[in-house]
């Protein structure tokens, strides 16, 4: 069996590094559409003549599609060829991305974002299942950290591209450019991922989807990890959706092109996130998770200071903490699942993206009705909840 992305235990160091680069680039091209559009929130709000909350919900409607798709694909992934499923998901993703360029109203825009989410989550879930099944036990955490690192890069580079292209060439050209990136992702999958035998795609082929769900829900550690995923994206989206409006308003008054540059706050996360695997191996999941959540929490008060440098430092800390927590939680799910890993990853992603959707709605209400301070308090509550749930993250093989 040929494994283009799999990382065998005896792989040479260079091949391991190359495999992780491929994993990261695949992740980047899979989810680059998800958060890049957030850099355009002020422009899109003016374009459609709506409130920040309405535009925030529309842009983040992709998380609804991702939650639904992640759950469905997770449970039926045993019947889906990994390579073909990922390939088709990324190729089809280019269609709604292209149509966003000509979306005539907010309703159409929202529907297209949901469809984008359906495609992105299908590719995301199948890739996580592929990695869980085709990496050694010792390297699973590192492989998942590489995948989440690609997610981090998509936040940084995607937002920068979106802001720059939209500022110089307009909103329509921006979406055409991202459609090309979707097709590039499909091409990368075509040349790097090889088809795997179906018998290698699930540990518990005899279990029905319902029985598998029951098995997962009877695992307290897994259930806790699902809710932690919810809290992580709740906090992340709450921060990086509505901070856009804080940045462009007085006293910060950041311009559109500068807003794209601002998202270099994600750059440190590209360095720290790949370390999640080794940190978990050394300290255990719970200590790694608590450390990441503390880092994110420390950044929250800085977001309230009317000084651009201080706000940027706060954004760096929130990004570093939440991405590290996401890498830690994702790897934990793969190790803790006692039944079908594909469905466990699907449930986790569904919960994760549902957290983003609800976070957008709840924190948007706080932002519109009370203000940015109330929004930050809501984000803090989410991080505290995740920290408390971390007490349940225990598997026999860990300290």
N, C-alpha and C positions, 0 to 999 in steps of 0.2 A: 504494500500500500504506500503510495507516494503522499507525503505531507509537506506542502509548500510552506505553511505557516507553523506547523507543529514544531515544538522544540524538544527533541529527545534528550534524555538524561545525559548521554555521552556526547552531545554536540560540542564541537569546538567553540571556543569563545567568540570567534569572528562570526560563525554561523548563527550563534545565539543572538548576537547584537543585530545582525542583518534581519533575522526573523522578527525581532522586536521592532525594528524600524518599519518593516512591512506591516506589522500589526498596527502600529501607531498611525501610519499613513492611511490604512484602510479605515480606521476609526475616524480620522479627520474628514475623509471624503464621505463618510456615512452620515455624520451629524453636523456638517458645516452649515447647513441651512437652518438648523434648529435655533441657534442663538445669534447668528450673524444679523438677522433682521432686527434684533433689539437695538442695534446701533442706529437704526433708521426711525426709531419710535417718534421722536419729535417731528421729523419730516413727514412721516406717514400720518401722524395725528393732524397736522395742518392740511395735508393732501385730501384726506377724507372728511375733514371738518368735524371731528369727534373729540371726546374727552380722553385724557391719558388712560383712565381705567378701561374705557371701551376699546381703545387701540391696543392696550396691553393684553386684554383678553383675546382679541383677534390674533395678534402676533403669536401669543402662547397657546392658541387653540391647537397647535401641532402636538402639544403634550397630551391632549385628549385622544387624538389618533394614536399616539405612541403607547398610551396606557392600554387602549383596547387591542391594538395590534400585538403588543408585547405579550399580553395574556393569551390571546388566541393562538399565536404562533408558538408560544412556549408549550402549550398543551398538545398541539398537533405537530410539533417539530419532528417527532420520531418518523413521521410519514413524509417529511420534506427533505429532498436532497439539499444538503447544506450549500454546496457551490451554486446550484441552479437557483435556489431561493434567494441567496444574497445577490447574485448577478441580476436577476429579474427585478428585485426590489429597487436596486440603485438605478437601473435603466429606466424603469417606470417613473421613478422619482423626478426625473427631468421634465416630465409632462406638466404636473401641477406647478413646478418651479417656473417654467416658461410662461404658463398662463397667468401667474401673479403679475406679470408685466402689464397685462391688459385688464386686470380685474376692475370692473366698473364701479363697484360699491363695496362697503365693508362686509356685507353678508357673503358675497362671492369670495372676497379675500379670505374670510374666516374659513369657509368650506375648503378652499384650496390648501390652507395651512393644515387643516385636519387630514386631508389626503396625503400631504407631505409627511405628516407624523405617522400615518399607517405604513408608508413605504420605509421610512427611516427605522422604525422600531422593528419591522420584519427583518431587515438586514442586521440591525444591532443584536437582536435576540438570537438569530441563527449564528452570528459570528461568535457570541459569547458561548453558545452551546458547542460550537466547533472547537473553540479554545479549551473548554473544560474537558472535552473528550480526547483531544489530540496533543495535550501537553502533559509532561510528567507531573507527578504529585509534588515534587520539589520545586517545580518551576511555574506552577499554576498562578501563584500570587504575582510573580514577576510578569507573566504574560498578561494578566488582567490589568496590572498597573500600566503596562505599555499601551494597552487599549484605551484606558482612561486618560493617559497622557495625550493620545491623539485627540481625544475629546477636548482636553484643555487647549490644545493648539488650534482646534476649530473655533473655540471661543475667541482667542486672540486674533488669529489671522483672518478668520471669517468676518469678524466685526470690522477689522481694519480695511479689508477689501470692500465690504459693503459701504462703509462710510466714504471711502475714497472714490469708488466708482460712482456712487450716487451723487456725490458732490460735484464731480467733473463731467459726468455723462448722463445723469438722471436716473430715476428709479427703475425705468423699464430696462435699461442696459444692465443695471445691477442684477436683475433677476435672470436675464439671458446668460450672464457670466456664471452665475451659480448653477444654472442648468448644465453648462459645459463641465463644471466640476462634478456634478452628479454622474455624467457619462464617463468622466475620467475614473471615478470610483468603480464603475462597472467594468471598465477595461482592466483596472488593476486586479480585481477579483478574478477576471477571466484568465490572466496569465500567472497568478500566484497560488490560488487555491485549487487543489485537485479534489476530484470527487472521492468521497469515502464510502465504503460499503455500509449499507443500511444497518446491518447487524451491529456495527460499531457505534451506532448513533443513540443508544439508550441502554441503561443498565437494567431497566425493569419493563421490558416490552410487554409483559403479561398484564400489567396494571392498566386499567382504564383511566381516562383523564380525571374522572370523579374520584377514583380510589387514590390516584396520585395526589390530587388536591388535599384529600383528607390526611394523607401521610405527611404532607408538608405542614399542614395546619396543626398537626399533633406534635410538631417539633418546636418547642418554645423559642429556641435560639433562632430558628429560621423566621418565625413570625416576628420576633423582635427586629431582625435585620430588615424585613420588609417595611416595617413602620419607620425604622431609622432612615431608610431610603426616601420615604415620603417626606420626612422632616428635612433631609439634606436639600432636596430640590426646592421644597417650600422656602427654605432660607435663601438658597442661591438665587432663585428667580425673583424673590421679593427684593433682594439687594440690587441685582443687575438689570432689572426691568425699570424700577422707579427711580434709581439713582440717576438715570439718564436725564430725567426732568429736573432733578436738583442741579445737575451739572450745567444745563443750558440756561437756567434761570439766574437772576442776580442773587447773591453777589459773585458767584463763580463765573457765569456768563461764558461758558465754553462754546466755541463755534463748531459747526458740523465736522469739518476736517480734523480739527483738534480732538473732537469727541472720538474719532476713530483711533487717533494716537493714544488717547487716554487708556484704551484697552490693552496697552502693553502691560497693564497691571497683571495680566495673566501670565506674563513671561516667567516670573519666578516659579509658578506652578508647574511649568514644563520641566523645571529642574527638580522640584521636590516630589512630584507625584510618582515618578519611576522608583523612588526610594521606598514606596509603601510596602512592596514585597519583602525587602530585607528588614525593614523596621518591624513588620508583623512577625517575621521569623524569629527575630531577636527578643522582642518585648511581648508578643502576643497581640491578639486582635483588640482586646479591651483597652489596653494601655495606648495602643496606636490610635484607636478611635477617640479616646478621651483627649489625647494630646492634640489631635487635629481640630476637635470641636473647641478646645480652649483657645487655640490660635484664631479661629474664626470669630469667637466671642470677643476677644480682645480688640478686634478691628471695628466692631459695631459702634462704640462711642465716638470713634474718629470720624464716622460718616456724618455726624451731626455738627462738626466744627466748620464754621464758615471760612475755611481756608483750603485751597485746592490741593496743596501738597499733603496736608493732613488727611483729607478725604481719599486721596489716591493711596496713601499708605494703608488706610482702613480697607479699601477695596482689595489691595494686595493680600492682606491678612485673611479676609473673608474667602477670597478665591483659593489661596493656599490651603486653608483649613477644610473647606467644603470639598475640594477636589481630592485631597488626601483621604478624607472620610469616605468619599464615594469609591475610591480604589480599594480601600480597606474592606468596605461592606460588600462590594461586588465579588472580591476574592473569597470572602467568608462564605457567601451563599454557595459557591461552587464546592467548597470543602465540607460544609455542614449538611448539604442535601443528602439524605439517605435513600431517596427515590430518584426519579428522572431529573437530571441536572438541567436539562433544557427547560422543563416546565418551572423549575425553581427559579431559574434566571428570568423567565417570562413573568412570573408573579412579582419578583423583585422590581423589574423594570416597570410593570404596570403600576405598582405602588409608588415607585419613584416619580414617574411622570404624572400620576394623579396628584402627587404632592405639588408638583409645579403648577398644574392647572388650578387647584384650590388655592394655592399660595397667591397666584395672580389675582384671583377674584377677591379673596379675603383682604389681602394686603392692599389691593387696589381701592377697595372701599375705605380702608383706613387712610390711605394716601389722599384720596379725593375729599373725604369728609372731615378728617382731623389734621392730617399733615404728615410730613416725612418722619417726625419724631415717633408718632404712633406706629408707623410702618416698621421702624427699626425695633421697637418694643416687641411687635409681633414676630419678627425674625428671631429675636433673642429667646422668646418662649419656645420656638421650634428647636433651637439648638439645645436648650435645657432638657426638653423632652427626649431628644436623641441621646444625650448624655446619660439620662436615667435608664433608658432602654438598653444601653450598652452593658449594664450589669448582667443581662441575660445572654450575652454573646460568649458562649462557652461550648467548646467541643472537646472530647476526651484527649485528642492529640495535642492540645495547647495547654500552656501553663495557666 
